[in-house]
Structures are given as C-alpha cells and as structure tokens.
Amino acid sequence: MLKIINTADGSNSLYNDIINESYHSVNGAIQESQHVFINAGLSQFSKKEISIFEVGFGTGLNALLSYIFAENNSKKIIYNSIELFPLKRELYAQLNYANILGQNYSHIYLKINESQWNTNINISDYFSLNKIHDDIRTVELSGKYDLVYFDAFSPQVEPELWTYEIFEKLYSSMNMNSIFVTYCAKGDVRRNLQKAGFNVERIPGPAGKREMLRALKATSFKL
Ligand SMILES: C[S@@+](CC[C@H](N)C(=O)[O-])C[C@H]1O[C@@H](n2cnc3c(N)ncnc32)[C@H](O)[C@@H]1O
C-alpha cells in the first residue's frame, strides 16, 4: 500500500497506491518542503520563539527541516504536528533525508520519528516536539500558533480536510500576525481560507508548480 519512491532532487517520498498520491512532490520532496514550509513560512519570522502547528506529520520531513532551521538560526521552535496514520519504523527508517541533509541528522530524524505521541519532548534546546495522534476533523485545538503548515493530501483526494470549517478552526487557534502556508493553490481552497478570515496571497510555488498559497492572520502582509 505504501512504497518508497525517488523524487527529482534525489530525496525519497512515499507513494500511497490506494489513493494514488505521494506524500511530497515528485519534482523533489526536500525542495518542495524547503520552499513551501521553511522559506515561505518559517523564515519569514523575525521573532526568536515560534510555535508551529502542522497538519499531516507523515514522514517527519517538515519537522526535520524545521529542526535544522532552529539550530542554524538559534530560534526556539515549539513544533506540534497532527497525524491520523503514523508510519511504521520499517518505512521511515529507510528514507534518505539524513543522507542528503547531512549524516549527523540521522539520529535526530529517528528521534523525531520515534518520540512518543501526545507528549511534549525536548529534542534539543531549540526544538520541542508534540506529535498528536488524532484526526484534524475532530480534534480540539487549544494552542496559540504562529505558523501553520497545512500539508494534507490534495483536495482531490481528501476534500473534507480543505474546508472552511477546518480553516476556521485553525484560524481561531492562531496568534495575530501569524502565517498559514500550503503547497496547494486551488481557487476553492483560497476562497475557503478567505471566508475563514485569512488575508491570502498566491506566491511562486516550488519546482514544478506555478503557485502556492500563503495566508496571513493579520490586517496586512507586513510581518
Ligand atoms: C501529504 S502527507 C504529509 C507529508 C508530511 N508533512 C511529510 O513531511 O512527510 C499527508 C498526511 O496527512 C495524514 N492525514 C490524512 N488524513 C488525516 C486526518 N484526518 N487527520 C490528520 N492527519 C491526516 C496522512 O496520513 C499523511 O501522513
């Protein structure tokens, strides 16, 4: 059902043959995550402590890239990520992200994946992790987040996750002057985000995609 694939930048992803969709862009898993979530999201903040909520922990690639960003930039990151279907060790342990990003990250990548669910874990002084084993459709969010990584499967596959109701729930759990980023640029998604209160912009997408969406909970695009 899940098989490991190679993407164009040499990094692996997973392909789910039931829904016919991969976890990342086939044009490059690392390049997509870096472009959409780190460059368009995390790197936009000037403050020292950033609270993140991710929809779809998956392989933990976004978590690893955020950890690397935190360490390299001396930023404290409080990383919360929800996942309904955690991966088995036999899958994530085979993925080549640490080979590409630097072998010294292989133990961190395993630590991120192996850390207990529904518990706050200090991965390092700069990175704390809470993986939530739950369903984004029904979970009650209690945090106040600066940044949301919306990394669900596409609206074609899981339309029930790209709704006004879910975006409104996320909007309510975000601080003022916070950012929501997603790889998707569909018009329906943009309109649902706007209805939920976000100020939405289309910005250049990662390799292979013209555009992506960035949405602000703020009165202007000044951060
Ligand atoms: C595109 S993949 C995420 C990729 C991930 N961010 C990564 O870096 O590997 C989408 C993820 O959302 C998860 N998911 C699907 N439905 C969900 C739901 N209702 N609630 C929470 N997670 C869900 C899937 O199991 C999958 O891991």
The ligand as a MOL file (V3000), in Angstrom:
LIG
                    3D

  0  0  0     0  0            999 V3000
M  V30 BEGIN CTAB
M  V30 COUNTS 27 29 0 0 0
M  V30 BEGIN ATOM
M  V30 1 C 0.9770 14.8840 2.2610 0
M  V30 2 S 1.1570 13.7880 3.6150 0 CHG=1
M  V30 3 C 2.1270 14.6860 4.7870 0
M  V30 4 C 3.5740 14.8220 4.4850 0
M  V30 5 C 4.3810 15.1940 5.6840 0
M  V30 6 N 4.1970 16.5420 6.1360 0
M  V30 7 C 5.8170 14.8690 5.4390 0
M  V30 8 O 6.6890 15.7520 5.5010 0
M  V30 9 O 6.0860 13.6980 5.1840 0 CHG=-1
M  V30 10 C -0.4500 13.9260 4.4090 0
M  V30 11 C -0.5120 13.3000 5.7760 0
M  V30 12 O -1.7770 13.5920 6.3840 0
M  V30 13 C -2.1990 12.4610 7.1180 0
M  V30 14 N -3.6690 12.5330 7.3260 0
M  V30 15 C -4.6280 12.1310 6.4590 0
M  V30 16 N -5.8530 12.3840 6.9740 0
M  V30 17 C -5.6550 12.9700 8.1830 0
M  V30 18 C -6.5490 13.4670 9.1970 0
M  V30 19 N -7.8890 13.4140 9.0320 0
M  V30 20 N -6.0120 13.9910 10.3290 0
M  V30 21 C -4.6430 14.0370 10.4830 0
M  V30 22 N -3.7570 13.5830 9.5510 0
M  V30 23 C -4.2510 13.0620 8.4210 0
M  V30 24 C -1.7610 11.3160 6.2420 0
M  V30 25 O -1.6970 10.0930 6.9480 0
M  V30 26 C -0.4020 11.7930 5.7540 0
M  V30 27 O 0.6250 11.3880 6.6190 0
M  V30 END ATOM
M  V30 BEGIN BOND
M  V30 1 1 1 2
M  V30 2 1 2 3
M  V30 3 1 2 10
M  V30 4 1 3 4
M  V30 5 1 4 5
M  V30 6 1 5 6
M  V30 7 1 5 7
M  V30 8 2 7 8
M  V30 9 1 7 9
M  V30 10 1 10 11
M  V30 11 1 11 12
M  V30 12 1 11 26
M  V30 13 1 12 13
M  V30 14 1 13 14
M  V30 15 1 13 24
M  V30 16 1 14 15
M  V30 17 1 14 23
M  V30 18 2 15 16
M  V30 19 1 16 17
M  V30 20 1 17 18
M  V30 21 2 17 23
M  V30 22 1 18 19
M  V30 23 2 18 20
M  V30 24 1 20 21
M  V30 25 2 21 22
M  V30 26 1 22 23
M  V30 27 1 24 25
M  V30 28 1 24 26
M  V30 29 1 26 27
M  V30 END BOND
M  V30 END CTAB
M  END
